[in-house]
């Protein structure tokens, strides 16, 4: 199954993002990123199924959790 991810500036934001996704029923996994995988050098990410990506993006925006998208 194909996955996509969101990048976060801190582990705290990654946990907040995961909570927002859990509250909407979207399964996710916190992952470590290398700094060159993201636009701002973020070190933590959340992995979601490709089919859940649009809903996950909406849930994160609605919860006000700041993230960046990968390169």
Backbone atoms as SQL, in Angstrom:
CREATE TABLE atoms (id INTEGER PRIMARY KEY, chain TEXT, resi INTEGER, resn TEXT, atom TEXT, x REAL, y REAL, z REAL);
INSERT INTO atoms VALUES
  (1, 'A', 1, 'UNK', 'N', 0.843, -1.177, 0.000),
  (2, 'A', 1, 'UNK', 'CA', 0.000, 0.000, 0.000),
  (3, 'A', 1, 'UNK', 'C', 0.894, 1.248, 0.000),
  (4, 'A', 2, 'UNK', 'N', 0.546, 2.225, -0.789),
  (5, 'A', 2, 'UNK', 'CA', 1.324, 3.444, -0.906),
  (6, 'A', 2, 'UNK', 'C', 1.047, 4.376, 0.277),
  (7, 'A', 3, 'UNK', 'N', 2.104, 5.048, 0.752),
  (8, 'A', 3, 'UNK', 'CA', 1.981, 5.975, 1.864),
  (9, 'A', 3, 'UNK', 'C', 2.473, 7.362, 1.486),
  (10, 'A', 4, 'UNK', 'N', 1.949, 8.353, 2.189),
  (11, 'A', 4, 'UNK', 'CA', 2.417, 9.739, 2.069),
  (12, 'A', 4, 'UNK', 'C', 2.636, 10.249, 3.472),
  (13, 'A', 5, 'UNK', 'N', 3.344, 11.365, 3.582),
  (14, 'A', 5, 'UNK', 'CA', 3.596, 11.851, 4.923),
  (15, 'A', 5, 'UNK', 'C', 3.561, 13.366, 5.017),
  (16, 'A', 6, 'UNK', 'N', 3.413, 13.818, 6.254),
  (17, 'A', 6, 'UNK', 'CA', 3.457, 15.225, 6.626),
  (18, 'A', 6, 'UNK', 'C', 4.684, 15.404, 7.516),
  (19, 'A', 7, 'UNK', 'N', 5.341, 16.543, 7.424),
  (20, 'A', 7, 'UNK', 'CA', 6.517, 16.821, 8.243),
  (21, 'A', 7, 'UNK', 'C', 6.188, 17.873, 9.297),
  (22, 'A', 8, 'UNK', 'N', 6.805, 17.727, 10.472),
  (23, 'A', 8, 'UNK', 'CA', 6.554, 18.629, 11.595),
  (24, 'A', 8, 'UNK', 'C', 7.873, 19.140, 12.158),
  (25, 'A', 9, 'UNK', 'N', 7.836, 20.343, 12.692),
  (26, 'A', 9, 'UNK', 'CA', 9.052, 20.964, 13.222),
  (27, 'A', 9, 'UNK', 'C', 9.473, 20.395, 14.562),
  (28, 'A', 10, 'UNK', 'N', 8.575, 19.699, 15.244),
  (29, 'A', 10, 'UNK', 'CA', 8.918, 19.120, 16.544),
  (30, 'A', 10, 'UNK', 'C', 8.114, 17.848, 16.776),
  (31, 'A', 11, 'UNK', 'N', 8.584, 17.059, 17.713),
  (32, 'A', 11, 'UNK', 'CA', 7.871, 15.833, 18.072),
  (33, 'A', 11, 'UNK', 'C', 6.530, 16.184, 18.719),
  (34, 'A', 12, 'UNK', 'N', 6.483, 17.298, 19.438),
  (35, 'A', 12, 'UNK', 'CA', 5.229, 17.746, 20.056),
  (36, 'A', 12, 'UNK', 'C', 4.154, 17.976, 18.999),
  (37, 'A', 13, 'UNK', 'N', 4.497, 18.662, 17.906),
  (38, 'A', 13, 'UNK', 'CA', 3.526, 18.887, 16.837),
  (39, 'A', 13, 'UNK', 'C', 3.147, 17.577, 16.145),
  (40, 'A', 14, 'UNK', 'N', 4.088, 16.655, 16.036),
  (41, 'A', 14, 'UNK', 'CA', 3.767, 15.357, 15.434),
  (42, 'A', 14, 'UNK', 'C', 2.730, 14.620, 16.288),
  (43, 'A', 15, 'UNK', 'N', 2.902, 14.652, 17.611),
  (44, 'A', 15, 'UNK', 'CA', 1.918, 14.010, 18.492),
  (45, 'A', 15, 'UNK', 'C', 0.559, 14.709, 18.417),
  (46, 'A', 16, 'UNK', 'N', 0.564, 16.030, 18.355),
  (47, 'A', 16, 'UNK', 'CA', -0.708, 16.760, 18.223),
  (48, 'A', 16, 'UNK', 'C', -1.383, 16.399, 16.906),
  (49, 'A', 17, 'UNK', 'N', -0.587, 16.276, 15.856),
  (50, 'A', 17, 'UNK', 'CA', -1.131, 15.883, 14.559),
  (51, 'A', 17, 'UNK', 'C', -1.709, 14.486, 14.598),
  (52, 'A', 18, 'UNK', 'N', -1.003, 13.573, 15.247),
  (53, 'A', 18, 'UNK', 'CA', -1.495, 12.208, 15.345),
  (54, 'A', 18, 'UNK', 'C', -2.806, 12.166, 16.140),
  (55, 'A', 19, 'UNK', 'N', -2.900, 12.963, 17.192),
  (56, 'A', 19, 'UNK', 'CA', -4.154, 13.028, 17.961),
  (57, 'A', 19, 'UNK', 'C', -5.303, 13.532, 17.092),
  (58, 'A', 20, 'UNK', 'N', -5.042, 14.566, 16.280),
  (59, 'A', 20, 'UNK', 'CA', -6.078, 15.106, 15.398),
  (60, 'A', 20, 'UNK', 'C', -6.538, 14.047, 14.397),
  (61, 'A', 21, 'UNK', 'N', -5.608, 13.266, 13.886),
  (62, 'A', 21, 'UNK', 'CA', -5.960, 12.216, 12.926),
  (63, 'A', 21, 'UNK', 'C', -6.705, 11.078, 13.614),
  (64, 'A', 22, 'UNK', 'N', -6.258, 10.709, 14.808),
  (65, 'A', 22, 'UNK', 'CA', -6.959, 9.656, 15.566),
  (66, 'A', 22, 'UNK', 'C', -8.405, 10.040, 15.829),
  (67, 'A', 23, 'UNK', 'N', -8.633, 11.322, 16.143),
  (68, 'A', 23, 'UNK', 'CA', -9.987, 11.798, 16.433),
  (69, 'A', 23, 'UNK', 'C', -10.915, 11.727, 15.223),
  (70, 'A', 24, 'UNK', 'N', -10.345, 11.672, 14.034),
  (71, 'A', 24, 'UNK', 'CA', -11.169, 11.555, 12.823),
  (72, 'A', 24, 'UNK', 'C', -11.137, 10.145, 12.237),
  (73, 'A', 25, 'UNK', 'N', -10.502, 9.216, 12.941),
  (74, 'A', 25, 'UNK', 'CA', -10.477, 7.825, 12.507),
  (75, 'A', 25, 'UNK', 'C', -9.442, 7.495, 11.452),
  (76, 'A', 26, 'UNK', 'N', -8.442, 8.359, 11.283),
  (77, 'A', 26, 'UNK', 'CA', -7.392, 8.115, 10.294),
  (78, 'A', 26, 'UNK', 'C', -6.196, 7.490, 10.999),
  (79, 'A', 27, 'UNK', 'N', -5.786, 6.324, 10.533),
  (80, 'A', 27, 'UNK', 'CA', -4.629, 5.644, 11.117),
  (81, 'A', 27, 'UNK', 'C', -3.357, 6.323, 10.638),
  (82, 'A', 28, 'UNK', 'N', -2.419, 6.483, 11.562),
  (83, 'A', 28, 'UNK', 'CA', -1.167, 7.148, 11.222),
  (84, 'A', 28, 'UNK', 'C', -0.030, 6.580, 12.060),
  (85, 'A', 29, 'UNK', 'N', 1.177, 6.923, 11.647),
  (86, 'A', 29, 'UNK', 'CA', 2.378, 6.449, 12.329),
  (87, 'A', 29, 'UNK', 'C', 3.397, 7.580, 12.344),
  (88, 'A', 30, 'UNK', 'N', 3.957, 7.877, 13.524),
  (89, 'A', 30, 'UNK', 'CA', 4.998, 8.895, 13.623),
  (90, 'A', 30, 'UNK', 'C', 6.317, 8.271, 13.168),
  (91, 'A', 31, 'UNK', 'N', 7.040, 9.007, 12.316),
  (92, 'A', 31, 'UNK', 'CA', 8.302, 8.515, 11.761),
  (93, 'A', 31, 'UNK', 'C', 9.393, 9.574, 11.917),
  (94, 'A', 32, 'UNK', 'N', 10.645, 9.135, 11.888),
  (95, 'A', 32, 'UNK', 'CA', 11.796, 10.044, 11.875),
  (96, 'A', 32, 'UNK', 'C', 12.127, 10.359, 10.422),
  (97, 'A', 33, 'UNK', 'N', 12.467, 11.607, 10.155),
  (98, 'A', 33, 'UNK', 'CA', 12.847, 12.035, 8.812),
  (99, 'A', 33, 'UNK', 'C', 14.284, 12.536, 8.830),
  (100, 'A', 34, 'UNK', 'N', 14.955, 12.410, 7.716),
  (101, 'A', 34, 'UNK', 'CA', 16.248, 13.074, 7.604),
  (102, 'A', 34, 'UNK', 'C', 15.957, 14.509, 7.183),
  (103, 'A', 35, 'UNK', 'N', 16.783, 15.440, 7.573),
  (104, 'A', 35, 'UNK', 'CA', 16.539, 16.850, 7.312),
  (105, 'A', 35, 'UNK', 'C', 16.433, 17.216, 5.840),
  (106, 'A', 36, 'UNK', 'N', 16.997, 16.405, 4.955),
  (107, 'A', 36, 'UNK', 'CA', 16.950, 16.739, 3.523),
  (108, 'A', 36, 'UNK', 'C', 15.685, 16.244, 2.824),
  (109, 'A', 37, 'UNK', 'N', 14.789, 15.593, 3.555),
  (110, 'A', 37, 'UNK', 'CA', 13.539, 15.107, 2.966),
  (111, 'A', 37, 'UNK', 'C', 12.440, 16.167, 2.952),
  (112, 'A', 38, 'UNK', 'N', 12.658, 17.287, 3.650),
  (113, 'A', 38, 'UNK', 'CA', 11.611, 18.291, 3.787),
  (114, 'A', 38, 'UNK', 'C', 12.115, 19.670, 3.390),
  (115, 'A', 39, 'UNK', 'N', 11.181, 20.567, 3.161),
  (116, 'A', 39, 'UNK', 'CA', 11.512, 21.924, 2.739),
  (117, 'A', 39, 'UNK', 'C', 12.217, 22.722, 3.826),
  (118, 'A', 40, 'UNK', 'N', 11.855, 22.468, 5.091),
  (119, 'A', 40, 'UNK', 'CA', 12.403, 23.253, 6.196),
  (120, 'A', 40, 'UNK', 'C', 13.320, 22.450, 7.113),
  (121, 'A', 41, 'UNK', 'N', 13.713, 21.259, 6.716),
  (122, 'A', 41, 'UNK', 'CA', 14.603, 20.453, 7.534),
  (123, 'A', 41, 'UNK', 'C', 13.932, 19.813, 8.731),
  (124, 'A', 42, 'UNK', 'N', 12.622, 19.605, 8.662),
  (125, 'A', 42, 'UNK', 'CA', 11.882, 19.006, 9.776),
  (126, 'A', 42, 'UNK', 'C', 12.367, 17.581, 10.019),
  (127, 'A', 43, 'UNK', 'N', 12.347, 17.158, 11.277),
  (128, 'A', 43, 'UNK', 'CA', 12.905, 15.869, 11.642),
  (129, 'A', 43, 'UNK', 'C', 11.867, 14.800, 11.999),
  (130, 'A', 44, 'UNK', 'N', 10.602, 15.186, 12.107),
  (131, 'A', 44, 'UNK', 'CA', 9.560, 14.228, 12.467),
  (132, 'A', 44, 'UNK', 'C', 8.431, 14.291, 11.454),
  (133, 'A', 45, 'UNK', 'N', 7.776, 13.171, 11.248),
  (134, 'A', 45, 'UNK', 'CA', 6.683, 13.141, 10.290),
  (135, 'A', 45, 'UNK', 'C', 5.594, 12.191, 10.731),
  (136, 'A', 46, 'UNK', 'N', 4.484, 12.270, 10.032),
  (137, 'A', 46, 'UNK', 'CA', 3.389, 11.330, 10.211),
  (138, 'A', 46, 'UNK', 'C', 3.119, 10.695, 8.859),
  (139, 'A', 47, 'UNK', 'N', 3.083, 9.383, 8.872),
  (140, 'A', 47, 'UNK', 'CA', 2.810, 8.609, 7.663),
  (141, 'A', 47, 'UNK', 'C', 1.343, 8.189, 7.667),
  (142, 'A', 48, 'UNK', 'N', 0.669, 8.405, 6.525),
  (143, 'A', 48, 'UNK', 'CA', -0.725, 7.988, 6.361),
  (144, 'A', 48, 'UNK', 'C', -0.861, 7.247, 5.036),
  (145, 'A', 49, 'UNK', 'N', -1.910, 6.461, 4.905),
  (146, 'A', 49, 'UNK', 'CA', -2.194, 5.809, 3.627),
  (147, 'A', 49, 'UNK', 'C', -2.510, 6.870, 2.584),
  (148, 'A', 50, 'UNK', 'N', -2.086, 6.609, 1.371),
  (149, 'A', 50, 'UNK', 'CA', -2.295, 7.552, 0.280),
  (150, 'A', 50, 'UNK', 'C', -3.766, 7.936, 0.134),
  (151, 'A', 51, 'UNK', 'N', -4.664, 6.981, 0.275),
  (152, 'A', 51, 'UNK', 'CA', -6.096, 7.267, 0.112),
  (153, 'A', 51, 'UNK', 'C', -6.643, 8.178, 1.211),
  (154, 'A', 52, 'UNK', 'N', -5.988, 8.202, 2.372),
  (155, 'A', 52, 'UNK', 'CA', -6.426, 9.040, 3.492),
  (156, 'A', 52, 'UNK', 'C', -5.812, 10.439, 3.476),
  (157, 'A', 53, 'UNK', 'N', -4.869, 10.679, 2.555),
  (158, 'A', 53, 'UNK', 'CA', -4.115, 11.932, 2.558),
  (159, 'A', 53, 'UNK', 'C', -4.998, 13.188, 2.499),
  (160, 'A', 54, 'UNK', 'N', -5.962, 13.289, 1.588),
  (161, 'A', 54, 'UNK', 'CA', -6.788, 14.510, 1.551),
  (162, 'A', 54, 'UNK', 'C', -7.555, 14.749, 2.857),
  (163, 'A', 55, 'UNK', 'N', -8.105, 13.689, 3.435),
  (164, 'A', 55, 'UNK', 'CA', -8.829, 13.830, 4.701),
  (165, 'A', 55, 'UNK', 'C', -7.881, 14.171, 5.843),
  (166, 'A', 56, 'UNK', 'N', -6.687, 13.605, 5.821),
  (167, 'A', 56, 'UNK', 'CA', -5.698, 13.901, 6.859),
  (168, 'A', 56, 'UNK', 'C', -5.264, 15.361, 6.787),
  (169, 'A', 57, 'UNK', 'N', -5.058, 15.841, 5.580),
  (170, 'A', 57, 'UNK', 'CA', -4.677, 17.245, 5.385),
  (171, 'A', 57, 'UNK', 'C', -5.762, 18.168, 5.942),
  (172, 'A', 58, 'UNK', 'N', -7.004, 17.851, 5.646),
  (173, 'A', 58, 'UNK', 'CA', -8.126, 18.635, 6.156),
  (174, 'A', 58, 'UNK', 'C', -8.163, 18.602, 7.687),
  (175, 'A', 59, 'UNK', 'N', -7.973, 17.411, 8.270),
  (176, 'A', 59, 'UNK', 'CA', -8.020, 17.268, 9.730),
  (177, 'A', 59, 'UNK', 'C', -6.909, 18.061, 10.408),
  (178, 'A', 60, 'UNK', 'N', -5.708, 18.041, 9.846),
  (179, 'A', 60, 'UNK', 'CA', -4.593, 18.798, 10.430),
  (180, 'A', 60, 'UNK', 'C', -4.838, 20.302, 10.331),
  (181, 'A', 61, 'UNK', 'N', -5.328, 20.744, 9.187),
  (182, 'A', 61, 'UNK', 'CA', -5.623, 22.170, 9.021),
  (183, 'A', 61, 'UNK', 'C', -6.724, 22.615, 9.976),
  (184, 'A', 62, 'UNK', 'N', -7.744, 21.804, 10.099),
  (185, 'A', 62, 'UNK', 'CA', -8.860, 22.138, 10.988),
  (186, 'A', 62, 'UNK', 'C', -8.417, 22.213, 12.453),
  (187, 'A', 63, 'UNK', 'N', -7.489, 21.326, 12.840),
  (188, 'A', 63, 'UNK', 'CA', -6.980, 21.305, 14.218),
  (189, 'A', 63, 'UNK', 'C', -5.924, 22.382, 14.460),
  (190, 'A', 64, 'UNK', 'N', -5.477, 23.044, 13.400),
  (191, 'A', 64, 'UNK', 'CA', -4.478, 24.101, 13.545),
  (192, 'A', 64, 'UNK', 'C', -3.080, 23.595, 13.834),
  (193, 'A', 65, 'UNK', 'N', -2.783, 22.381, 13.408),
  (194, 'A', 65, 'UNK', 'CA', -1.453, 21.811, 13.636),
  (195, 'A', 65, 'UNK', 'C', -0.566, 22.165, 12.431),
  (196, 'A', 66, 'UNK', 'N', 0.511, 22.921, 12.659),
  (197, 'A', 66, 'UNK', 'CA', 1.371, 23.328, 11.535),
  (198, 'A', 66, 'UNK', 'C', 2.218, 22.172, 11.011),
  (199, 'A', 67, 'UNK', 'N', 2.280, 22.038, 9.705),
  (200, 'A', 67, 'UNK', 'CA', 3.061, 20.994, 9.057),
  (201, 'A', 67, 'UNK', 'C', 3.588, 21.524, 7.741),
  (202, 'A', 68, 'UNK', 'N', 4.522, 20.795, 7.164),
  (203, 'A', 68, 'UNK', 'CA', 4.966, 21.067, 5.802),
  (204, 'A', 68, 'UNK', 'C', 4.813, 19.770, 5.020),
  (205, 'A', 69, 'UNK', 'N', 4.756, 19.910, 3.717),
  (206, 'A', 69, 'UNK', 'CA', 4.672, 18.738, 2.865),
  (207, 'A', 69, 'UNK', 'C', 6.074, 18.405, 2.375),
  (208, 'A', 70, 'UNK', 'N', 6.334, 17.124, 2.100),
  (209, 'A', 70, 'UNK', 'CA', 7.682, 16.717, 1.672),
  (210, 'A', 70, 'UNK', 'C', 8.046, 17.278, 0.315),
  (211, 'A', 71, 'UNK', 'N', 9.323, 17.211, 0.007),
  (212, 'A', 71, 'UNK', 'CA', 9.820, 17.667, -1.293),
  (213, 'A', 71, 'UNK', 'C', 9.318, 16.791, -2.412);
